[in-house]
Amino acid sequence: MNAPAVRISAAVKRYGDITAVNGLDLEVAPGTFLGLLGPNGAGKSTTMRMLTGQTRADSGEVEVLGCRLPAESRAARAMTGVVPQHDNLDEELTVRQNLEVFARFAQLPKERRGPAVDRALAATRLTDRARHTTEGLSGGMRRRLLLARGIINDPRLLLLDEPTVGLDPQVRQEMWDVIGDMRSAGTTVVMTTHYIEEAERLVDEVAVVFAGRVVTRGAPAALLREHAGEQAAEYEGTAARRAEVEALAARAGLPSRRTGLSVSVLRAETMPADLRDLLGTPDVLRRTTLEDVFVLLTGELFQ
Ligand SMILES: Nc1ncnc2c1ncn2[C@@H]1O[C@H](COP(=O)(O)OP(=O)(O)OP(=O)(O)O)[C@@H](O)[C@H]1O
């Protein structure tokens, strides 16, 4: 059997008094596209940094493509692509030169560098920008260039930390299209993102991280089934009305969550007739989403 692309076991990472990662376990099978979701400060970026070798776990085990970190981090790095959350492109270089520098860093033999740069440009739809300096690129193009840089070594594992953060919806969609192509090509991808709804359409599996651990894990459809059911009924109203809806749902054993000025009662397809009568016609009846699951789980844990 193939070794897992990622294996983290009982990892702990502390920064002074803060425990950023607290006994985290995570295994990712080759070819899987995994989304790491979690509220701010949950430990996602620290987990990513442990996988890239930028941070060393205080205890526990971290393995990437069969290489134990930190001892074999050089070998792991050669097979891994990294797209960091923060833009650190070289402003003075052209798009192509930025990639050439990375092809050298990645220790590609000289004769393979040109083709690798061409392939990365094509994969991220930047070929016609190759001669432009980085300075003049739009936010979306800069993100795609960061991605191009991350795949210069044709990695078996791609680590994406918030690849679409700060981009407007149309440009995010372009980025998702490019990332979707990587997925189709069979690359293992581990990605953190706050755009849960968008991730839901792309990922094979989701791991929800909270307080430095994975609190739930599974395919989006399975997580929906397990935690939120099929339908959400939304009831709008005053704060008192919302509190009443929550209390009635809880009494019937149905989960609920706040959605702006409404309360969404989940598993609405199983709502008993007497509760349906009490609550009246919902203002909105919709399919449940991964965001419902996320808010439900992390909200419960916050309490
Ligand atoms: N270098 C560091 N020094 C001190 N504390 C740190 C450092 N890196 C992370 N932390 C702390 O560790 C915790 C986890 O941070 P981390 O960045 O991993 O969370 P995250 O899930 O990526 O959050 P976000 O979604 O906001 O990026 C936070 O409390 C953070 O303040």
The ligand as a Gaussian input file, in Angstrom:
#p B3LYP/6-31G(d) Opt

LIG

0 1
 N        5.250000      32.514000      15.769000
 C        4.322000      32.572000      16.718000
 N        4.592000      33.138000      17.918000
 C        3.664000      33.185000      18.885000
 N        2.418000      32.713000      18.774000
 C        2.085000      32.157000      17.603000
 C        3.005000      32.060000      16.517000
 N        2.390000      31.441000      15.477000
 C        1.133000      31.175000      15.904000
 N        0.943000      31.607000      17.171000
 C       -0.296000      31.464000      17.966000
 O       -0.708000      30.116000      17.861000
 C       -2.138000      30.025000      17.728000
 C       -2.468000      29.306000      16.434000
 O       -2.094000      30.140000      15.330000
 P       -2.266000      29.727000      13.806000
 O       -1.721000      30.871000      13.003000
 O       -1.692000      28.394000      13.586000
 O       -3.839000      29.662000      13.683000
 P       -4.743000      29.622000      12.373000
 O       -5.736000      28.545000      12.581000
 O       -3.892000      29.546000      11.167000
 O       -5.462000      31.040000      12.440000
 P       -5.868000      32.048000      11.253000
 O       -7.089000      31.465000      10.636000
 O       -6.161000      33.313000      12.001000
 O       -4.697000      32.162000      10.318000
 C       -2.642000      31.454000      17.801000
 O       -3.022000      31.713000      19.123000
 C       -1.441000      32.280000      17.401000
 O       -1.507000      33.563000      17.989000

